[in-house]
Amino acid sequence: MATAQGRVVAERILGYETVYEGAEMMNSLRHLGVPLIAAGALAGSEELRVKTGDTLRKIVLDEDRIVGFRLAGDIRGAGIYRSLMLRKANIRPYKDKLLSPRFWSGGVAA
């Protein structure tokens, strides 16, 4: 983050119209023995959610793009969700599969 901010400051000093895009918000921890990952926005135009047993998956969408997600219990797939979020990939073609274990375990082609 500091490196990106330094680059923006240097480019602005040199007269370039550079804009700082901000830092990615992500946190990963274990609370009371439960692994948790939170990344990106808390709210968007749509939310996908599934709770099964001790596992919760919540994916926040805006205009068919992942803008945030929350995983508790089983955090597998966080890297895939994060990659899709950072690339601002349009997930419309497989939106109904995002919460499926087959999606983030490699069983469903994206």
N, C-alpha and C positions, 0 to 999 in steps of 0.2 A: 504494500500500500504506500509506504513512504517513498519508494522508488518511483512509483507512478506519479505521485504528487510532485516529486522533484523534477521529473521530466516535464510535466505540465507547466510548472513555474518557469523552468528554463526556456521552454518554447514561447511562453507568453512574454518573457523578457526580450526575446529575440524578435517579437512582433507577430508571431503566428497566432491564429485564432483557434487555439486549442481549448478543449473543454474537458474538465475532469469528470469522468463517468461515475465516479464514486466507487466505493469498495463493496465487494461481495459480502453479504451477511450470511455467516454460517457458523454453527456451533455444534459440537459433538461431545457428548458426555455420558456418564453412567449415573443414574439417580436411583437409589434404593435397589441397586442390582439390575436395573432396566436400562439397556442402551437406548440413547436418544440422538437423533440428528434433526436439526432445524436449519433450513436454508432459505434465503430469499424472503419474499413478501408474505405477510400474514393474511392478506385479503386480495381478492381479484374479482373478476366477473363471474367466475364459476369455481366450484370446489368439488373434487372427487374424494371420496372417503370410504374406507372399509375398516371395520374392526372385527377381528376374529380372535377369540381367546385373549391372550396377553399382547396381541399385536395391533397397532393402529397405523394406518397409512392415510395421509392426507396430502393431496396434491392441489395446489392453487394455480388456476389458469386465468389468463386474460387474452382474449382474441386467439384462442387455440394455441397458446404458448404457455409453457410452465414458467411461472414467476416466483414460485416458492413451493416448499414441501416440508412435511413433518413426518418423521418415522419414529415409532416407539416399539420396543420389543425386538422385532426382526428388522434390522436396518439394511439388509441386502438390497441392492438396487440403487442405493444413494448416489453412487458414481454415475450411473446411467441418467438418473433424473437430473443430477447437477450438470452433466454434459449437455443434455437437451435444453436446460434452462439457460446456461451460459451462451449456447449457440443460438438461442431464441428460435429454436426449431419449431416448425408448425407440426403439431402432434395430432391434428384432425384425423389423418388416415388410421391411426391406431389408438385414439383416445379411449375407446371402450376396453382396451387391453392393458392400459397403463398400470392398473392395480393388480393384475394377474401375476402370480408367482412365475408363470411361464414367460412373461415379458422380461422381467429383470434377471431371470436365470438363464436366458439365452434360447428359450424354447419358441419364441415368437419373433419373427423378423420384423424389424422396425423400418 
